[in-house]
């Protein structure tokens, strides 16, 4: 069985494996034998978790030189591994760095690349949601080693225990890798909520919340469900909520098991970022709002009345 390279995402500070990596390993098992590529420290500690989801090996690249330059060192290592292992495919998370790495790798090794896949079958055919989610496309790579970037939360991680070994890899960085240098890193402040793009539950607010103070009830509902908070572009542009929580075509793409849209009209810009969600619940006082077209369950009403009642009911059942 041919290996399948999986670019592992993990928390730089703690070394904990991100859920996106476990999702990629689940998909990789359909195509061959999953092996992870790990950048930074902590590969040894993570091997047990990666092995639990099918990884048979971890290729660890950890050096100051690798850490001092963005993205291109990842491409250098992946290109070397593609040449030495002849993998059946390369799977990469659909993050900003992941997409850049995938594109650069495709040019480097002369292969086709498919971005933002939401599924991959045993034959390597990828499913994509395109044109703002209005069209489902099935695509395959015809040239070289297929490279896929996969949206978070597109597939549920499924354990399949394997014996996982760790091997250190050393790659001479290309001149292009050294043209940009990381001069400083600032650790993002993390609250008690899950990362937006990885969350299984997302509760979002839009123009209908009425102002920044309106997001208090959105946060309360999210916390009662153990979910993340999102916002529409209208809300973030108005300064009601930070831009890093924007869901949409120009914000972050989410694909949770449950998406609760409150006071969001459902413009195509927002829909493009959330319509692959498994279950969509809508609260909006406008019964004609386009977002209801995506709703599995909808409530026509004032979110300032509905959402607090919903949060209170959930809290009473979980206490």
C-alpha positions as CSV (number, residue, x, y, z in Angstrom):
1,X,0.0,0.0,0.0
2,X,1.4,3.4,-1.1
3,X,2.0,6.0,1.6
4,X,-0.1,9.1,1.8
5,X,1.6,12.2,3.1
6,X,-0.5,14.2,5.7
7,X,0.8,17.7,6.8
8,X,0.1,17.7,10.5
9,X,-1.3,20.8,12.1
10,X,-0.6,21.3,15.8
11,X,-0.5,24.0,18.4
12,X,3.0,25.5,18.3
13,X,3.1,26.2,22.0
14,X,1.7,23.0,23.4
15,X,2.3,20.5,20.6
16,X,-1.2,19.2,20.8
17,X,-2.6,17.7,17.6
18,X,-5.3,19.7,15.9
19,X,-8.6,18.0,15.0
20,X,-8.0,18.9,11.3
21,X,-5.0,16.5,11.3
22,X,-7.2,13.6,12.6
23,X,-9.7,14.4,9.8
24,X,-6.9,14.3,7.2
25,X,-5.7,10.9,8.6
26,X,-9.2,9.5,8.3
27,X,-9.4,10.6,4.6
28,X,-5.8,9.4,3.9
29,X,-6.7,5.8,5.0
30,X,-9.0,5.6,2.0
31,X,-6.1,6.3,-0.4
32,X,-3.2,4.4,1.2
33,X,-1.1,4.2,4.3
34,X,-1.1,7.5,6.2
35,X,2.2,9.0,7.2
36,X,2.5,12.5,8.9
37,X,4.9,15.3,8.3
38,X,5.5,17.3,11.5
39,X,7.2,20.7,11.7
40,X,8.5,21.8,15.1
41,X,9.0,20.1,18.4
42,X,6.7,17.5,20.0
43,X,6.5,14.8,17.4
44,X,7.5,12.1,19.8
45,X,4.7,13.0,22.2
46,X,2.2,13.3,19.4
47,X,3.0,9.9,17.8
48,X,0.6,8.0,20.1
49,X,-2.4,10.3,19.1
50,X,-1.4,10.2,15.4
51,X,-1.0,6.4,15.5
52,X,-4.5,6.1,17.1
53,X,-5.9,7.5,13.9
54,X,-3.9,5.4,11.5
55,X,-0.5,7.1,11.0
56,X,2.2,4.5,10.6
57,X,5.1,7.0,10.7
58,X,5.9,10.6,11.5
59,X,8.6,12.5,9.6
60,X,9.7,15.2,12.0
61,X,11.5,18.4,10.8
62,X,12.6,20.5,13.7
63,X,15.4,23.0,13.4
64,X,15.9,26.7,14.0
65,X,16.4,27.2,10.3
66,X,13.1,25.6,9.5
67,X,11.3,27.6,12.1
68,X,12.9,30.9,11.0
69,X,11.2,31.0,7.6
70,X,7.5,30.8,6.7
71,X,5.8,28.2,4.4
72,X,8.6,27.5,1.9
73,X,10.6,25.2,4.2
74,X,7.4,23.1,4.4
75,X,7.4,22.8,0.6
76,X,11.1,21.9,0.6
77,X,10.5,19.0,3.0
78,X,7.3,17.8,1.3
79,X,9.0,17.9,-2.1
80,X,11.9,15.7,-0.8
81,X,9.5,13.2,0.8
82,X,7.4,13.0,-2.4
83,X,10.6,12.2,-4.3
84,X,11.8,9.6,-1.9
85,X,8.5,7.9,-0.9
86,X,6.5,8.2,-4.1
87,X,3.2,8.7,-2.2
88,X,-0.2,8.1,-3.6
89,X,-1.3,11.6,-2.5
90,X,-0.5,14.6,-0.3
91,X,-3.2,16.0,2.1
92,X,-2.9,19.4,3.5
93,X,-5.3,21.5,5.8
94,X,-7.2,24.3,4.0
95,X,-5.6,27.0,6.1
96,X,-3.8,30.0,4.7
97,X,-0.4,28.4,5.1
98,X,-1.7,25.1,3.9
99,X,-3.1,26.4,0.7
100,X,0.1,28.4,0.0
101,X,2.2,25.3,0.7
102,X,0.0,23.1,-1.6
103,X,0.2,25.6,-4.5
104,X,3.9,25.9,-4.2
105,X,4.4,22.2,-3.9
106,X,2.3,21.6,-7.0
107,X,4.5,23.9,-9.0
108,X,7.6,22.4,-7.5
109,X,6.8,18.8,-8.4
110,X,4.7,19.4,-11.5
111,X,1.4,18.0,-10.0
112,X,-2.2,19.0,-10.0
113,X,-3.8,20.4,-6.9
114,X,-7.4,20.5,-5.6
115,X,-8.3,23.1,-3.0
116,X,-11.1,23.2,-0.4
117,X,-12.2,19.6,-0.8
118,X,-15.0,18.5,1.5
119,X,-14.6,14.8,0.8
120,X,-12.2,12.4,-1.1
121,X,-13.3,8.9,-2.1
122,X,-11.2,5.7,-2.5
123,X,-10.5,6.5,-6.1
124,X,-9.1,10.0,-5.3
125,X,-12.1,11.9,-6.6
126,X,-12.6,15.0,-4.5
127,X,-15.9,16.7,-3.7
128,X,-15.8,20.5,-3.7
129,X,-18.5,23.1,-2.9
130,X,-17.9,26.0,-5.3
131,X,-19.5,29.3,-6.5
132,X,-20.6,30.2,-3.0
133,X,-21.8,26.7,-2.4
134,X,-24.4,26.8,-5.2
135,X,-22.6,24.0,-7.1
136,X,-21.1,20.7,-6.1
137,X,-18.1,19.6,-8.2
138,X,-16.3,16.3,-8.4
139,X,-12.7,16.6,-9.4
140,X,-9.6,14.4,-9.9
141,X,-5.9,15.1,-10.5
142,X,-4.7,13.8,-13.8
143,X,-1.0,14.8,-13.6
144,X,1.6,13.9,-11.0
145,X,1.0,13.2,-7.3
146,X,-2.4,14.5,-6.3
147,X,-2.4,17.3,-3.8
148,X,-5.5,18.1,-1.8
149,X,-6.3,20.8,0.7
150,X,-9.3,19.8,2.9
151,X,-11.7,22.1,4.7
152,X,-11.9,21.6,8.5
153,X,-14.9,19.6,9.8
154,X,-15.6,18.0,6.5
155,X,-15.3,14.5,7.8
156,X,-15.6,13.0,11.3
157,X,-12.3,11.7,12.6
158,X,-12.4,7.9,12.9
159,X,-9.8,6.0,15.0
160,X,-7.9,3.1,13.4
161,X,-5.0,2.2,15.6
162,X,-1.6,1.7,14.0
163,X,2.0,1.4,15.3
164,X,3.5,4.8,14.7
165,X,7.2,5.4,14.5
166,X,9.1,8.8,14.5
167,X,11.8,9.6,12.0
168,X,13.8,12.8,12.0
169,X,14.3,14.3,8.5
170,X,16.8,16.9,7.4
171,X,16.3,18.9,4.3
172,X,18.7,21.6,2.9
173,X,16.6,24.7,2.5
174,X,16.3,26.2,-0.9
175,X,17.4,29.8,-1.6
176,X,13.7,30.8,-2.1
177,X,12.9,29.5,1.4
178,X,15.3,32.0,2.9
179,X,14.0,35.1,1.2
180,X,11.4,35.8,4.0
181,X,12.3,35.6,7.7
182,X,10.1,35.4,10.8
183,X,11.3,38.2,13.1
184,X,8.7,37.9,15.8
185,X,5.8,35.7,16.9
186,X,2.9,36.8,19.0
187,X,0.8,34.1,20.7
188,X,-2.9,34.7,20.0
189,X,-4.9,35.1,23.1
190,X,-7.2,32.1,23.5
191,X,-10.3,32.1,25.6
192,X,-12.3,29.1,26.8
193,X,-14.0,28.6,23.4
194,X,-12.8,26.3,20.6
195,X,-11.1,27.6,17.5
196,X,-13.7,28.9,15.1
197,X,-12.5,26.9,12.1
198,X,-12.3,23.7,14.1
199,X,-15.4,24.0,16.3
200,X,-18.1,21.4,16.0
201,X,-20.7,24.0,17.0
202,X,-20.7,27.6,15.8
203,X,-23.1,30.3,17.0
204,X,-23.0,33.5,14.8
205,X,-24.6,36.9,15.0
206,X,-25.3,39.4,12.3
207,X,-26.8,42.9,11.8
208,X,-29.9,41.8,13.7
209,X,-28.0,41.7,17.1
210,X,-28.3,45.5,17.0
211,X,-24.9,46.5,18.3
212,X,-21.8,45.2,20.1
213,X,-23.7,44.7,23.3
214,X,-26.0,42.3,21.4
215,X,-23.2,39.8,21.1
216,X,-23.4,39.0,24.8
217,X,-26.4,36.8,24.2
218,X,-24.7,35.2,21.2
219,X,-21.7,34.4,23.4
220,X,-24.0,33.0,26.2
221,X,-25.6,30.6,23.7
222,X,-22.3,29.5,22.3
223,X,-20.9,28.9,25.8
224,X,-24.0,26.9,26.8
225,X,-23.4,24.6,23.8
226,X,-19.6,24.5,24.1
227,X,-19.2,26.2,20.8
228,X,-17.4,29.0,19.0
229,X,-18.7,32.5,18.2
230,X,-18.9,33.8,14.7
231,X,-20.1,37.0,13.0
232,X,-21.3,38.2,9.7
233,X,-19.3,40.7,7.6
234,X,-21.9,43.4,8.4
235,X,-21.3,42.9,12.1
236,X,-17.5,42.9,11.9
237,X,-17.4,45.9,9.5
238,X,-19.6,47.8,11.9
239,X,-17.0,47.1,14.7
240,X,-19.5,45.1,16.7
241,X,-17.2,42.0,16.9
242,X,-13.5,41.4,16.0
243,X,-12.8,40.6,12.3
244,X,-11.0,37.4,13.1
245,X,-14.4,35.9,13.9
246,X,-16.0,36.8,10.5
247,X,-17.5,33.9,8.7
248,X,-17.9,34.2,5.0
249,X,-16.2,34.4,1.6
250,X,-13.8,37.1,2.8
251,X,-13.6,35.7,6.3
252,X,-13.3,32.1,7.6
253,X,-14.9,29.0,6.2
254,X,-16.5,26.8,8.8
255,X,-18.2,23.4,8.4
256,X,-19.4,22.5,11.9
257,X,-21.9,19.8,12.9
258,X,-24.2,22.6,14.1
259,X,-24.4,26.2,12.9
260,X,-26.8,28.6,14.6
261,X,-27.3,31.9,12.6
262,X,-28.9,34.7,14.6
263,X,-30.0,37.9,12.9
264,X,-28.1,37.1,9.7
265,X,-29.9,37.8,6.4
266,X,-27.9,35.2,4.4
267,X,-26.2,37.1,1.7
268,X,-24.1,34.9,-0.6
269,X,-20.9,36.3,1.0
270,X,-21.8,34.8,4.3
271,X,-23.4,31.6,2.9
272,X,-20.2,30.8,1.1
273,X,-18.4,30.4,4.5
274,X,-20.9,28.2,6.3
275,X,-23.3,26.3,4.0
276,X,-21.4,23.0,4.2
277,X,-22.5,22.9,7.9
278,X,-24.2,19.7,8.7
279,X,-27.2,21.2,10.5
280,X,-28.2,24.8,10.2
281,X,-30.6,26.6,12.7
282,X,-31.8,30.1,11.9
283,X,-33.3,32.7,14.2
284,X,-34.5,35.8,12.2
285,X,-37.5,38.0,12.5
286,X,-37.7,38.4,8.7
287,X,-39.4,35.3,7.4
288,X,-38.2,36.1,3.9
289,X,-34.5,36.2,4.8
290,X,-32.5,34.2,2.3
291,X,-30.7,32.3,5.1
292,X,-33.9,30.3,5.7
293,X,-33.2,28.6,2.4
294,X,-30.3,26.8,4.1
295,X,-32.1,26.2,7.4
296,X,-32.8,22.7,8.7
297,X,-34.7,24.4,11.5
298,X,-35.9,28.0,11.6
299,X,-37.5,30.3,14.1
300,X,-39.2,33.5,12.9
301,X,-38.8,35.8,15.8
302,X,-36.8,38.5,17.6
303,X,-33.4,36.9,18.5
304,X,-33.3,39.1,21.7
305,X,-36.2,37.1,23.0
306,X,-35.5,33.7,21.4
307,X,-31.8,33.3,22.0
308,X,-31.8,34.0,25.8
309,X,-34.7,31.5,26.2
310,X,-32.8,28.9,24.2
311,X,-29.6,29.4,26.3
312,X,-31.6,29.2,29.5
313,X,-33.2,25.9,28.5
314,X,-29.8,24.4,27.5
315,X,-28.2,25.6,30.7
316,X,-31.0,24.1,32.8
317,X,-30.6,20.7,31.1
318,X,-26.8,20.6,31.4
319,X,-26.7,21.7,35.1
